[in-house]
Amino acid sequence: MGKRISSISILIIIVVIGIFQKDELLTIIQEGGILSLLISVLLVAICVFFPVIPFPVLAGVIGGVFGTTQGVVVSLTGAMIGTMAFFFLCRYGFRDYAQAKLMNKPKVEEYEAYLNRNSFLAILTCRLIPIIPAPVVNIIGGLSKVNGFIFFSASTIGKLPNILILSYAGASFTSNKLFSFGLYGGYILVVFLVYIVIMYRRMSKESVD
C-alpha cells in the first residue's frame, strides 16, 4: 500500500509540474546557466511520462542552448532518469494497473516472450527503431523479468542516436535552419525505411508459416 501511495504522489507531482510549469521551465532553459542545466534534465524526465513538449523540440532547444556535446549529456541524462523512474513505478508501484492496460495491446505477450529470451537486443531494437511505442516498452520492461541494469544499458545505447541527431540539429539551427531540418528529416526517413523492411520481413515470415 505504501508503494502505491508513494507512486501516486510522484505521478501527481510530475503531472502538476509538467502541465502548469512547462512554459516557465522552458524559459529558464533558454536563458542558460547552471539552473538551466538542472531544469533541462527535469523537463526531459517529465516528458518521458507526459510529452508536454514534443521531445524533438525540447532536445533541439537544449542542443541550441548548450551545444551538441553538453546537450546530448543533458537530454540523455533526463531521458534515462524518466525512463528508469517509469520502469520502477511499473515494476513496484502500479503492477496490476499496468498489466491491465497491456491486455488491450496486440502482440504484447509475443514481445514480452522475446524480451525474456533476449532482453538486451529486444530493448535496444525497440529504442533504435520504434516498432513499439516507448511508454509500452517501459511498461513491459517493468512487468517482465528483465534485469534493471540490462534495461538501463540497452535503453541508453538505443536512445543515444536520436538524441545526438537532435542535439546537433538544435546546435546548428541558428546558423543553418535548412540543414537542421534536413538532418533530422533524413534520420527519420532512415528509421522509417528500416521499420518498413522489418515489418515486411515479419509479414513474409508469417505468410510462409
Secondary structure, DSSP 8 states (H G I E B T S, - for coil): -HHHHHHHHHHHHHHHHHHHSHHHHHHHHHH-SHHHHHHHHHHHHHHHH--SS-HHHHHHHHHHHH-HHHHHHHHHHHHHHHHHHHHHIIIIISHHHHHHHHTTSTTHHHHHHHHHHSHHHHHHHHHHS-SS-HHHHHHHHHHSS--HHHHHHHHHHHHHHHHHHHHHHHHHTTT-HHHHHHHHHHHHHHHHHHHHHHHHHHHHHHHH-
